[in-house]
C-alpha cells in the first residue's frame, strides 16, 4: 500500500468515525507528537526539533544584539532592601 493509499484509507476512517474512534486517533497523534519532542517549554508543552532550533537561533541573535542582563544587574534587581 502506498502512502497516498494509506492516507486516503485513514481519511475515510476518520470521516466516518464515531467520537470514541476520533478521541482514540487524537490520543495516538498527541502521543506521537510528544515522543518526537526534543524539549518542553515552561508550561510543559512539547517543542519539536525545528522549533527548538528556531528558538535557539533567535536567542543567539538577541544576545549578539546586546539584549541581555549581567549577573550583577539581575542581583541588583532582586536585592532586598
C-alpha positions in Angstrom: 0.0 0.0 0.0 1.4 3.4 -1.0 1.5 6.4 1.3 -1.2 8.0 -0.7 -3.5 4.9 -0.4 -2.9 4.8 3.3 -3.7 8.4 3.8 -6.9 8.0 1.8 -7.9 5.0 3.8 -7.2 6.7 7.1 -9.2 9.8 6.0 -12.1 7.5 5.2 -12.0 6.0 8.7 -11.8 9.5 10.3 -14.6 10.9 8.2 -16.9 8.0 9.2 -15.6 7.7 12.8 -17.7 8.0 15.9 -16.5 10.1 18.9 -14.7 7.1 20.5 -12.5 6.5 17.5 -11.8 10.2 16.9 -10.6 10.6 20.5 -8.5 7.4 20.2 -6.9 8.7 17.0 -6.3 12.0 18.6 -4.6 10.4 21.6 -2.3 8.4 19.3 -1.3 11.5 17.4 -0.7 13.6 20.5 1.4 10.8 21.9 3.4 10.6 18.7 4.0 14.4 18.8 5.2 14.2 22.4 7.5 11.3 21.6 9.1 13.4 18.9 9.6 16.4 21.2 13.2 17.3 21.9 12.3 19.7 24.7 9.4 21.3 26.5 8.5 25.0 27.1 8.0 26.4 30.6 4.4 25.2 30.5 5.4 21.6 29.7 4.3 21.7 26.1 6.4 19.7 23.7 8.8 21.5 21.4 9.8 20.0 18.1 13.4 19.8 16.9 12.7 22.6 14.3 11.1 24.9 16.8 13.9 24.3 19.3 16.5 25.3 16.7 14.5 28.4 15.7 14.2 29.4 19.3 17.9 29.0 19.9 18.8 30.9 16.8 16.5 33.8 17.9 18.1 33.7 21.4 21.6 33.9 19.9 20.7 36.8 17.6 19.2 38.6 20.6 22.3 38.0 22.6 24.5 39.3 19.8 22.4 42.5 19.7 23.2 43.0 23.3 19.8 42.1 24.7 20.8 40.6 27.9 21.4 41.5 31.6 24.6 40.8 33.5 24.6 38.8 36.7 25.1 42.0 38.7 22.1 43.6 37.1 19.9 40.7 38.0 21.2 40.6 41.6 20.6 44.3 41.9 17.0 44.0 40.6 16.1 41.3 43.1 18.2 42.6 46.0 16.2 43.0 49.3 16.0 46.5 50.7 
